[in-house]
Amino acid sequence: FVVDVSGSMSPANRLPLVKATLERLVARLEPTDRVALVAFSNDARLVWPLTPVGTRHDVIGAIRGLVHGGSTNFEGGVALGYE
């Protein structure tokens, strides 16, 4: 997952909605499915490495830990997500 966490995502209908949606999605994945989480604002960062969803509680914890702030470095987020 590549998630924009820039300041523009602060309204309740943005980052909180994205986080709730990702949590629901992770809950529906099979234990053998794998996910990674990249967040971007000023910089892109790997929040959760590519891991089987068998550790879904940890993945959901990483999603819940996302906070908004900064500007939007979309290019950096997409590049790291592809990486």
N, C-alpha and C positions, 0 to 999 in steps of 0.2 A: 504494500500500500504506500502511496506517495501522498502526503497530506500537507496542505498549505496551513501553516500556523502563524501567518503574519498578522499584524494588528487588525487588518480588515476582517479577520475571521472572528472577532470578539463578540458580535451580536449573538443572541441566543439561537437564532435560526441559521447559524453558520457552524463554527467549530463544535459547539455542544451537539448539534444535530449530526455532524460527521462522526463524532466519537460514538454516539449512541448507535448509529448505523453500522459502524465497523464492529462494535461489540456484538451486535445481532448476527452479523455475517460470520464472525469468528465462531460464535456459538453453533452455527449450522454446518461448519466445515467438518470433514472427516479427520480423525486423529492423524492420518498419514498425509493429509494436505500440508503444504508448507507455506509460511508467510514471512514476510519481512516488513518492517515499518520504517519509512523515511519521512522526516519532517523537514519543512523548509520555511524559512523566513529570511533574515539577512543572509544566513548560510544554510546549507543543507547538511543534515546529520543523520546517521544511521541510529535509530532509536531501538530497533530490535533486529537482530541478524536473521537471515533465512533459517527458519526452524520449523520442524513438524508441529502441527497444531495440538499434538498431544499435551503440550504445555500451555493449553489455552488460557488458564488463569493468569499465567505470567504475561502472555500476549495482551490480554484484556487490561492488566495492570499498566502495561506500557502505553496502551491507548488512553487510558484514564489519566495518565501523567502528562499528556500533551497540554501545553499552555500557549496562548497566543501572544504575539508581540513582534515588533520589528517590521521591516519592509518585506517585499515579495521577490525572492530570488527563484522564480519558476524554473529557469534554465538549470540552475544548480540542483534543484530537487529532482527534476526529470533525469538529469544525467546520472545522479547517484542512484536513483531508482533502477535505471537500466543496468548500472554496474552491479 
